[in-house]
Amino acid sequence: MALRFGSDVSTAKTDYGTVLLDQRSGIYWELNPTGSVVVQTLIGGGDEAEAVNALATEFDIEHERATQDVRALVEELRKAGLAA
């Protein structure tokens, strides 16, 4: 399932990852390069399995670890009300 950010969330790629701005609260979220790969895959229309594969390939980590990381990030973004 693709990740959809609310209309009041802005994203910007940086040299170090991705920055999210919650315009409702003014809070910035800075994602490191691994978080950036996950978010860019999901907002690009990929599902969580594709994000896991992208993360595992890009950073040469085990799929189990990548799965845990993707699930944790997606859950955190949803709990914060940034994504659906």
MISE-696962 format. One line per 3 residues: number of its first residue (from 1); for each residue x, y, z of N, C-alpha, C, O. Coordinates in pm, 1 decimal, decimal comma. Layout:
N
NUM = X/Y/Z/X/Y/Z/X/Y/Z/X/Y/Z; ...;
This chain:
84
1 = 83,7/-117,8/0,0/0,0/0,0/0,0/88,4/124,4/0,0/181,7/134,9/79,6; 59,1/217,4/-88,3/137,2/339,8/-98,0/110,6/427,5/23,9/0,3/428,9/78,6; 212,0/499,1/64,3/199,3/592,0/176,1/147,2/724,3/122,3/198,7/777,1/23,8;
4 = 45,8/776,6/187,0/-9,6/905,5/145,4/3,9/1003,4/260,5/-44,2/979,1/371,1; 70,0/1114,2/232,4/82,1/1218,1/333,3/-39,2/1308,7/325,5/-99,5/1325,3/219,5; -74,2/1367,4/439,8/-182,9/1463,1/443,2/-148,0/1585,8/360,4/-30,9/1611,4/332,3;
7 = -249,9/1661,2/321,7/-227,7/1779,4/238,5/-148,1/1887,9/311,8/-95,4/1979,7/249,0; -139,6/1877,0/443,7/-65,7/1976,0/521,0/75,0/1928,8/558,4/137,4/1982,6/649,9; 124,0/1826,9/486,1/259,9/1777,5/506,7/339,7/1801,7/379,3/300,3/1758,6/270,9;
10 = 451,9/1871,0/393,4/541,3/1897,6/280,9/664,4/1809,0/293,4/710,6/1780,4/403,8; 716,9/1766,2/179,6/839,4/1686,5/179,7/944,8/1755,6/94,6/913,2/1822,3/-4,0; 1069,6/1738,7/133,8/1180,7/1792,6/56,3/1299,9/1699,7/71,7/1335,2/1660,2/182,8;
13 = 1361,5/1665,3/-40,4/1483,9/1585,5/-36,4/1600,2/1678,2/-4,5/1605,7/1791,9/-51,3; 1692,9/1627,6/75,9/1813,1/1703,9/109,9/1934,6/1618,2/77,5/1921,4/1504,3/32,9; 2051,7/1673,3/100,1/2174,5/1597,0/79,1/2187,0/1480,8/177,0/2262,2/1386,4/152,8;
16 = 2113,2/1487,8/287,4/2128,3/1389,1/393,7/2006,5/1299,9/412,1/2007,7/1213,6/500,0; 1901,9/1317,3/332,9/1782,0/1235,9/346,7/1660,2/1312,0/299,2/1661,3/1371,1/191,2; 1556,3/1310,8/378,7/1431,7/1378,3/346,0/1381,2/1452,2/469,2/1392,9/1403,3/581,5;
19 = 1325,6/1569,4/446,9/1266,5/1647,4/554,6/1116,4/1652,8/530,8/1070,5/1676,4/419,0; 1040,9/1630,5/637,6/895,8/1642,6/633,4/857,8/1760,1/722,4/913,8/1776,6/830,8; 763,8/1841,3/677,8/714,4/1952,4/757,9/565,9/1932,5/780,6/487,6/1926,2/685,8;
22 = 527,9/1922,6/906,4/387,4/1918,6/944,2/343,9/2063,4/959,8/373,8/2126,7/1061,1; 273,6/2116,5/860,1/236,6/2257,6/859,4/135,2/2292,2/968,0/121,5/2409,2/1004,0; 64,4/2193,2/1020,6/-31,2/2218,9/1128,9/41,2/2258,8/1256,1/0,7/2352,3/1325,1;
25 = 149,5/2186,6/1286,8/220,3/2209,9/1412,3/350,6/2286,3/1394,7/405,6/2339,0/1491,3; 400,2/2292,5/1270,8/528,8/2356,4/1244,9/647,2/2267,0/1278,1/761,4/2312,8/1279,0; 620,5/2139,7/1305,3/727,4/2046,1/1342,3/790,4/1985,2/1217,4/721,2/1938,9/1126,7;
28 = 923,3/1986,4/1215,3/999,5/1922,4/1108,5/1040,1/1782,6/1151,4/1074,7/1759,6/1267,3; 1035,9/1691,1/1058,7/1087,5/1556,3/1079,2/1201,4/1539,0/980,8/1182,5/1554,6/860,1; 1318,8/1507,1/1030,9/1432,9/1483,6/943,1/1457,5/1333,7/936,4/1487,0/1269,7/1037,4;
31 = 1445,2/1278,8/816,8/1467,6/1136,1/796,2/1609,0/1114,5/745,4/1655,9/1185,5/656,4; 1675,4/1017,0/802,1/1809,7/982,8/757,1/1800,8/913,2/621,2/1690,4/892,3/570,8; 1913,8/877,1/560,8/1908,9/814,3/428,6/1824,3/686,9/422,6/1759,8/661,6/320,8;
34 = 1822,9/606,4/528,6/1741,0/484,9/524,5/1592,8/521,1/526,7/1514,2/464,4/450,8; 1554,5/614,3/612,4/1415,7/659,1/616,1/1374,3/722,9/484,4/1260,4/708,2/440,1; 1466,4/792,7/423,3/1439,5/856,3/295,7/1409,4/753,5/186,7/1316,7/772,1/107,8;
37 = 1486,2/646,9/182,0/1461,0/539,9/83,5/1321,7/482,8/102,7/1248,9/461,4/5,8; 1284,8/458,3/226,3/1153,0/401,8/256,2/1043,0/497,8/211,5/951,5/458,1/139,4; 1051,4/622,1/253,4/947,3/719,9/222,1/938,9/744,8/71,5/829,3/749,3/15,7;
40 = 1051,5/760,6/6,7/1049,5/786,6/-137,5/989,8/668,6/-214,7/919,0/688,7/-313,4; 1017,8/546,4/-170,4/959,0/428,8/-235,1/808,2/427,2/-216,7/734,1/401,3/-311,5; 762,6/454,8/-95,2/619,9/449,0/-66,2/541,2/562,0/-131,5/433,0/538,3/-185,3;
43 = 593,2/684,0/-127,8/519,2/793,1/-190,1/527,2/786,2/-342,2/448,5/849,5/-412,5; 622,2/709,4/-391,3/633,2/686,7/-535,5/536,9/580,2/-585,3/535,7/547,6/-704,0; 455,7/525,6/-494,3/356,2/427,3/-534,2/390,8/285,0/-496,7/310,2/194,1/-517,0;
46 = 510,6/264,0/-441,7/549,9/130,2/-399,9/480,7/89,1/-271,0/432,3/173,3/-195,4; 476,7/-40,3/-247,2/418,0/-88,3/-121,9/529,1/-117,2/-21,4/647,0/-97,7/-50,6; 490,6/-163,4/96,1/589,8/-187,0/200,7/690,8/-294,0/160,7/808,1/-283,6/196,6;
49 = 647,9/-397,0/87,1/740,8/-501,1/41,7/846,9/-442,4/-51,7/963,6/-480,8/-45,4; 806,2/-350,0/-137,5/902,4/-284,7/-226,8/997,9/-195,3/-147,5/1116,1/-184,9/-180,0; 945,3/-131,4/-43,7/1031,1/-48,0/40,9/1133,2/-134,7/114,5/1248,9/-95,6/129,5;
52 = 1090,2/-252,3/160,2/1182,5/-345,8/226,3/1292,5/-386,4/129,7/1410,4/-384,2/165,2; 1254,9/-423,5/7,7/1354,8/-464,6/-91,8/1451,0/-351,6/-125,4/1571,5/-373,7/-137,8; 1398,2/-230,9/-140,0/1483,0/-115,7/-170,7/1581,7/-89,4/-57,9/1699,5/-63,0/-82,0;
55 = 1532,8/-96,8/65,0/1617,9/-72,3/181,5/1725,7/-179,4/194,4/1842,6/-148,4/217,5; 1685,8/-304,8/179,4/1781,5/-415,8/190,4/1888,3/-407,3/82,4/2005,5/-434,5/108,5; 1849,1/-370,1/-37,2/1943,6/-360,4/-148,5/2036,7/-241,7/-133,0/2158,2/-254,1/-148,5;
58 = 1978,6/-126,2/-102,3/2057,3/-2,6/-93,3/2160,1/-7,2/19,5/2270,8/44,6/5,1; 2123,3/-69,5/132,4/2211,2/-66,0/249,5/2267,1/-203,0/287,6/2330,0/-218,1/392,3; 2243,6/-302,5/201,9/2297,8/-437,4/221,4/2268,4/-490,4/362,0/2358,7/-529,4/436,0;
61 = 2139,8/-490,4/396,1/2097,7/-544,0/525,7/2001,6/-660,1/503,1/1946,8/-675,9/394,1; 1981,7/-740,3/605,6/1890,9/-854,2/598,0/1746,6/-806,7/579,7/1707,7/-701,4/630,4; 1667,9/-886,3/506,3/1527,9/-850,6/483,5/1449,2/-842,0/614,3/1359,5/-758,8/627,6;
64 = 1482,3/-926,5/709,4/1411,9/-923,1/837,3/1430,5/-788,3/905,9/1334,9/-730,0/957,1; 1552,2/-740,2/906,5/1582,0/-610,0/967,2/1514,6/-497,2/889,5/1458,6/-404,8/948,4; 1520,6/-506,0/756,5/1457,9/-404,0/672,8/1306,8/-401,0/695,5/1246,3/-293,8/698,3;
67 = 1246,4/-517,8/711,6/1102,3/-525,9/736,9/1067,7/-456,8/868,0/971,1/-380,8/874,8; 1145,8/-482,8/971,5/1122,2/-418,9/1101,7/1134,4/-267,1/1090,9/1053,3/-193,3/1146,8; 1235,6/-221,7/1019,0/1258,9/-78,0/1005,3/1145,9/-9,1/928,0/1100,1/98,5/966,2;
70 = 1101,9/-72,3/819,4/994,0/-14,1/739,0/866,0/-6,6/821,2/799,7/97,1/823,7; 831,6/-114,3/887,4/709,4/-115,4/968,3/714,3/-10,8/1078,8/615,0/57,2/1104,6; 829,7/2,4/1144,3/843,3/99,4/1253,8/827,3/242,2/1202,9/759,1/323,0/1265,9;
73 = 889,1/273,9/1089,9/879,4/409,3/1035,8/736,2/440,6/992,1/683,6/547,2/1023,9; 674,0/349,4/920,3/537,2/371,6/873,4/442,8/388,6/992,1/355,9/475,8/990,6; 459,3/306,9/1093,1/374,9/317,7/1212,6/393,7/453,2/1280,7/296,7/516,5/1322,3;
76 = 517,9/496,7/1291,6/546,6/624,9/1356,5/486,9/741,8/1277,6/431,7/834,8/1336,5; 497,8/737,3/1145,4/441,2/843,2/1062,9/289,0/847,5/1074,8/228,9/954,8/1078,1; 228,6/731,0/1081,1/82,2/725,4/1094,4/37,8/771,8/1233,6/-60,6/844,8/1245,8;
79 = 109,2/730,3/1337,9/74,6/773,2/1474,1/84,6/923,9/1489,5/6,8/985,4/1562,4; 181,1/982,8/1420,4/201,4/1128,9/1426,8/97,4/1203,5/1343,5/91,5/1326,4/1347,3; 15,0/1129,4/1268,0/-86,5/1192,3/1185,5/-35,3/1251,5/1056,2/-103,7/1330,4/991,1;
82 = 86,8/1212,4/1019,0/146,0/1265,3/895,9/103,5/1188,9/772,2/100,1/1244,2/662,3; 71,3/1061,9/790,1/43,5/976,4/675,6/-73,8/884,7/701,3/-110,6/855,7/815,2; -130,8/840,4/591,3/-241,1/743,8/596,7/-204,2/620,5/517,4/-283,3/526,5/509,0;
